[in-house]
């Protein structure tokens, strides 16, 4: 684990990210009272918040930054499961099951998170049944997502998988006034997420650039035609 600093976190009721988290089913008074011991941890780019197999320290609520979550496959290669955004909670499965972390969290851009200790999170679930139900839904959606992703990767050509991922990143992190993605993701990570060879992915990106679907400036992807990206996905969904 690579930590930059650690300090006490302001109360939840004043946090602008709280409405975008799983905690939004709880009242401010409950959050401020039951989660008063949480702390803020900040991480520099390229730090690792936790490694797969590390002893679980609890849950992390992302306040700012970009994080890629990975897990090793049967060959030992790391596969990207998701790109986390502000409002996402990391470490829930390991915390609830009291096991080691099931995956790794790599910081792609300077990141700030709220850390909730393992026992504090479990106690919070016991005290707040509505939040516990939200956690159950989280596990259900997680399983459904992984099953759908596996099927999508198997049945969809690279162009469609890449288009789907780019639109997902746009929805997750947003774009600036020039229609450029607000985050810079390495081509190796893009290829990993869509289960493709990096060389093949670069060829597909160049093809999309030639067809005026997107452009790349200083490692930032600029969206030129959302409609054409959607068309690359649509045939597999009809």
C-alpha positions in Angstrom: 0.0 0.0 0.0 1.3 3.4 -1.0 -0.1 6.2 1.1 0.6 9.9 0.7 -1.2 11.2 3.8 -3.9 10.5 6.3 -6.2 12.8 8.3 -9.6 13.1 9.8 -12.5 13.5 7.3 -15.1 16.3 7.5 -18.6 15.1 8.4 -20.6 13.2 5.8 -23.4 15.8 5.9 -21.1 18.3 4.3 -19.6 16.0 1.7 -20.6 16.9 -1.9 -20.0 13.3 -3.0 -22.3 11.6 -0.5 -25.5 11.8 -2.6 -23.6 9.7 -5.3 -22.7 6.9 -2.9 -24.4 3.9 -1.5 -24.8 5.8 1.8 -27.4 8.1 0.3 -30.2 5.9 1.8 -29.1 7.0 5.3 -29.9 10.2 7.1 -27.1 12.8 7.8 -27.4 12.3 11.5 -26.9 8.6 11.2 -23.9 9.0 8.9 -22.2 11.7 11.1 -22.7 9.6 14.3 -21.9 6.1 13.0 -19.1 6.9 10.6 -17.3 9.6 12.7 -14.1 7.5 13.0 -13.4 7.4 9.2 -10.3 9.0 7.9 -9.2 10.6 4.6 -6.3 9.0 2.7 -4.7 10.5 -0.4 -2.6 8.7 -3.0 -0.3 9.9 -5.7 -0.4 8.7 -9.3 0.8 5.1 -9.8 0.3 4.3 -6.1 -1.5 1.0 -5.1 -4.1 1.4 -2.5 -4.2 -2.3 -1.8 -3.0 -5.5 -3.5 -5.0 -8.7 -4.2 -4.4 -10.9 -1.2 -3.6 -8.1 1.3 -5.3 -8.2 4.7 -8.5 -6.3 4.5 -8.4 -2.9 6.3 -12.0 -2.0 5.4 -13.9 0.0 2.7 -12.8 3.0 0.7 -15.2 5.6 -0.6 -13.7 7.4 -3.5 -13.9 11.2 -3.1 -11.7 12.3 -6.1 -9.4 10.7 -8.6 -9.2 7.7 -11.0 -8.6 4.1 -9.9 -8.4 0.9 -11.9 -9.5 -2.3 -10.1 -7.7 -5.5 -11.2 -7.7 -9.2 -10.5 -5.3 -11.9 -11.6 -6.6 -14.5 -14.0 -5.6 -18.2 -14.0 -2.3 -17.3 -15.8 -1.3 -14.8 -13.2 -2.0 -11.8 -15.6 -3.9 -8.8 -14.1 -7.2 -8.1 -15.7 -9.0 -4.8 -15.3 -12.5 -5.2 -13.7 -13.5 -1.6 -13.5 -12.4 2.0 -13.5 -13.7 3.5 -10.2 -15.0 7.0 -10.0 -15.9 9.4 -7.2 -18.8 8.0 -5.2 -17.8 4.3 -5.7 -17.0 2.1 -2.7 -14.0 -0.3 -2.9 -13.3 -3.3 -0.7 -16.9 -4.3 0.2 -16.6 -8.0 -0.7 -13.5 -8.6 1.4 -14.9 -6.5 4.3 -18.2 -8.3 4.5 -16.7 -11.8 4.1 -13.8 -11.0 6.4 -11.3 -12.2 3.8 -8.2 -10.8 2.1 -8.9 -8.2 -0.6 -10.2 -10.0 -3.7 -8.6 -7.5 -6.1 -6.1 -4.7 -6.4 -6.7 -0.9 -6.6 -4.2 1.1 -8.8 -4.2 4.9 -8.7 -4.2 6.4 -12.3 -4.6 10.0 -11.2 -4.1 11.7 -7.8 -6.8 10.2 -5.6 -8.5 11.0 -2.3 -10.7 8.4 -0.5 -12.5 8.1 2.8 -11.4 4.9 4.7 -13.9 3.1 6.9 -12.3 0.5 9.1 -13.6 -3.1 8.6 -15.4 -3.5 11.9 -16.9 0.0 11.7 -18.4 -0.8 8.3 -19.8 -4.1 9.5 -21.3 -2.5 12.6 -22.8 0.2 10.4 -24.5 -2.5 8.3 -25.9 -4.1 11.4 -27.4 -0.8 12.6 -28.8 0.2 9.3 -30.9 -2.5 7.5 -31.7 -0.3 4.6 -28.0 0.2 3.9 -27.5 -3.6 4.3 -30.1 -4.2 1.6 -28.2 -1.8 -0.6 -25.1 -3.8 -0.1 -27.0 -7.0 -1.1 -28.1 -5.3 -4.3 -24.5 -4.3 -4.9 -23.5 -8.0 -4.9 -26.4 -8.9 -7.1 -25.5 -6.2 -9.7 -21.9 -7.1 -9.5 -22.6 -10.7 -10.5 -25.0 -9.6 -13.2 -22.4 -7.1 -14.6 -19.6 -9.7 -14.8 -21.9 -12.3 -16.5 -23.1 -9.7 -19.1 -19.5 -8.4 -19.7 -18.2 -11.9 -20.3 -21.0 -12.6 -22.8 -20.5 -9.2 -24.5 -16.7 -9.7 -24.9 -17.3 -13.2 -26.4 -19.9 -12.1 -28.9 -18.8 -8.6 -29.9 -16.1 -7.6 -32.4 -13.3 -5.4 -31.1 -14.7 -2.3 -32.6 -17.9 -2.7 -30.7 -16.1 -3.5 -27.4 -13.9 -0.5 -27.8 -16.9 1.8 -28.6 -18.8 0.5 -25.6 -15.8 1.1 -23.3 -15.2 4.6 -24.6 -18.9 5.5 -24.0 -18.7 4.0 -20.5 -15.6 6.1 -19.7 -17.4 9.2 -21.1 -20.4 8.5 -18.8 -18.1 7.8 -15.8 -15.7 10.7 -16.0 -17.3 13.1 -18.4 -15.8 15.3 -21.1 -14.5 18.9 -21.3 -15.6 21.8 -23.5 -13.6 20.3 -26.4 -15.4 16.9 -26.1 -12.2 15.4 -24.7 -12.4 12.6 -22.1 -11.5 14.1 -18.7 -9.1 11.2 -17.9 -6.2 9.8 -19.8 -6.2 6.0 -20.0 -3.1 4.1 -21.3 -3.7 2.1 -24.5 -2.4 -1.0 -22.6 -5.3 -0.5 -20.0 -7.8 0.1 -22.7 -6.8 -3.2 -24.4 -6.8 -5.1 -21.1 -10.3 -4.0 -20.3 -11.8 -5.1 -23.7 -9.7 -8.3 -23.7 -7.7 -7.4 -26.8 -4.1 -7.3 -28.0 -2.6 -3.8 -27.6 -1.5 -3.7 -31.2 -4.9 -4.6 -32.5 -6.5 -1.9 -30.3 -4.1 0.8 -31.6 -5.1 -0.2 -35.1 -8.8 0.1 -34.2 -8.2 3.5 -32.6 -6.4 4.7 -35.8 -9.3 3.4 -37.9 -11.8 5.3 -35.7 -9.6 8.4 -36.1 -9.5 8.1 -39.9 -13.3 7.8 -39.9 -13.7 10.9 -37.8 -15.3 9.0 -35.0 -12.6 10.3 -32.5 -9.3 12.0 -32.3 -6.4 11.7 -29.9 -4.5 14.7 -28.6 -1.8 14.4 -26.0 -3.1 11.0 -24.9 -6.6 12.4 -24.5 -9.5 11.0 -26.5 -11.7 13.5 -28.2 -15.2 12.4 -29.2 -16.1 13.5 -32.7 -19.2 11.3 -33.3 -21.1 9.7 -30.5 -23.7 8.5 -33.0 -21.1 6.5 -34.9 -19.7 5.0 -31.7 -23.2 3.9 -30.8 -23.7 2.4 -34.2 -20.7 0.1 -33.7 -22.4 -1.4 -30.6 -26.0 -1.5 -31.8 -25.8 -4.4 -34.2 -24.8 -6.8 -31.4 -27.7 -5.5 -29.2 -30.6 -5.9 -31.6 
